Amino acid sequence: MLYENLEKIIEDSYDETVKLRRYLHMNPELSFQEEHTREYILKKLKEYGYSDIKENVGGNGILATYDSQNEGPIIGLRADFDALPIQEETDLEFRSQKDGVMHACGHDVHTAILLSVAKAVKASTDPLYGKIIFIFQHAEELPPGGAKAIVASGELSEIDYIYGLHVHGNDKFDGKINYCSGYAMAASDNFEIKIQGAGGHGSAPHMTTDSTVVAAFLIQQLQTIISRKKDPSESGVLTIAIFKSGEGAHNIIADTATLKGTVRTLNPEVQALVESEMRKMTALICEAHGAKATVSYEKGYPAVFNHKEPTELVKNLFEKKFGAGQAEAVAPAMGGEDFAYYLEEKPGTFFYVPAGIPEQEINYPHHHSKFTVDERSMLVGAKAFSLIIDHYLSGAKTEGSDTDKKAGEYA
């Protein structure tokens, strides 16, 4: 009966959850600046009856623990709550009230989902066995991210399994969840290449080392790392996002040029290959043209690796409750997500909830100024989390049982 009771509380509280999400949407805060959002989450948790709350974990992180006082598994459920430096361009009545800041990735939805689940757990009268640590995480959008610092704090060391979710605004809401076992999201690295040539007058190129020409040639050749150096069965993306040279004069050959971009990979060996080849290729091409270069390569979040058993667990729990085909496998995505740090430490999975509005002709992707979601997706996410809670904490463990056997029941 635990799940059924959680589900009823969540459904009965849906209007409140919508109001909560819309309040967060109207009041977004950037990564590492989420002071008001943090206070708002704390206020809600205390209203729901939580007293075992750890504040400022790894920065602005919040950990709220539900302890059943009965022996059992310890699970972690996570939501992020930072926004993006984007000017919102929707016509929503509850659009952002802060110029240049917007919840364009659904973190307001994630937080509302987890708060609704935390409320339901506290309001339920069913006996539970074990603990739930509700993780409200700051700064997912900006490396080094909040997850890394929360993990480094050691406050999650007792957790047995960890789960998180993400709404997908450009996939139309259909009441389903999506999952991906193994590598599911990419490591996200950034790089900057500075090319030093020798500038001069446009009428005398032979007297210069044209950094613009060198950079243009390098852009084309860097793509061969992906097409000719990497195993084609492995995923990888190399994008040049910024190319800058010159200062505006039409007759001056630029002295320097700068390239900036991102590398996305799933396999750590491919990640190492791309960085190595980029450094080698840049040095050799610049030398051949008489220029010099420096390469700055910054590794971002690691790839998200979903553990097989917890992933299968979520799939089977959801299908057992809502029907075959209600959990669909999806291909790995090349976006980044700092949930990867939790999964490096603990077994678990990161799944998705389609949340695009079916009636809209266009559902814009994450990080777009017109990003919107179907708020009914919050019920789907909350129910998925509730199924996980029911699975782990609904009954006393028999002698000799452990969390691995419990997790594997539906695998």
Secondary structure, DSSP 8 states (H G I E B T S, - for coil): -HHHHHHHHHHHTHHHHHHHHHHHHHS--BTT--HHHHHHHHHHHHHTT---EEEEETTTEEEEEEE-SS---EEEEEEE--BBS-------TT--SSTT-B--SSHHHHHHHHHHHHHHHHH--S---SEEEEEEE--SSSTT-HHHHHHHTTTTTT-SEEEEEEEEEEEE--S-EEE--EEEE-EEEEEEEEEE-B-EETT-GGGSB-HHHHHHHHHHHHHHIIIIIS-TTS-EEEEEEEEEE--S-TTEE-SEEEEEEEEEESSHHHHHHHHHHHHHHHHHHHHHTT-EEEEEEE--S--EEE-HHHHHHHHHHHHHHH-TTSEEE---BS---TTHHHHHHS-EEEEEEEEE-TT-S----TT-TT----TTHHHHHHHHHHHHHHHHHSS---TT--HHHHHGGG-
